[in-house]
Amino acid sequence: PFRPADTYFGLIAIPFRAKPGPAELELTWKNTMGKHSRKIPFRIVAGKYKTDELKVDSSRVNPNKKNIERAQKEALKIKRIYADGSIDRLWNGNFQLPMTSDITSPFGNKRVFNGQLKSFHNGVDFRARSATPVFAANSGVVKLAENLFYSGNAVVIDHGTGIFTIYAHLSRIDVAPGQRIEKGQRLGLSGATGRVSGPHLHWGVKIKGVAVNPIQLIDILSSLFPEH
C-alpha cells in the first residue's frame, strides 16, 4: 500500500499471558507545534493454542542444582541482552523464514515435557534433520552465540528497534558475538542440542523483550513493506 513519506509505524508486543479484553495504548509525540498525546483503545483477543506432548532427557525436565543455577544465569544474561538492544534500525525490509520447512510446533502451544507442563512455546519449531543450514531472518548484529542449558547451541541477533531473533538447538554455530549479519546469511546448522525430543530448529522473535509469533511478525511487516 502507498505510504506518505512522513508516515511512521510502531510494533506493539502483547505479552503471552496478557488478559484478553479491552486495553488502551497511549501514543505521545513531539513536533514543531509542541507535545501531543492520544489514547487508542483496542481489544486483546485470546489465542487458540494446543498442547505438545514431548519426551526428552529427564535431566532437562528436572535438572540438578548445578544446572538450575546455570540456567538461571543464562536467563539473566539473555534478559540483559534484550534490555540493551540497539536503538537504531539494523533490519531492512521484510523478515524471512530461517529455513524452508514444515512447522511442527506453532507459537503459543503448551509444552508438556515427560508429562509435566513446563512452559508455553515462545517461538516456532521447524522440521529439520541435523546439519540443515539455518539463515538469518534479517540483518543485524550477533549478541549471543553459545551453548545454553535449555536452548542448546543458540544464536541471538539484535535487529535494532527492539527486535531480536533467536535460533536454537543448533548442531554447529558459524557466527560470533559482535559480528554484523546480513539477511539470509548462514548462522549455523540445525541439530538436537539442549532440551529436545529430536533434531529441529526453534526460531523465536522478541520485541522489547516480549515473545511474539514470528509468523505474525513476517505477515505484518510484509504488508508494510511490499516487495516488488
Secondary structure, DSSP 4 states (H G I P E B T S, - for coil): ----TT------PPPTTPPSEEEEEEEEEEETTEEEEEEEEEEEPPP---EEEE---GGGTS--HHHHHHHHHHHHHHHHHHHT--SSB---S----SSSS-EEE-TT-EEEETTEEEEE--SEEEE--TT-EEE-SS-EEEEEEEEETTTEEEEEEEEETTEEEEEEEEEEE---TT-EE-TT-EEEEEB--SS-SSSEEEEEEEETTEEE-HHHHHHHHHHHS---
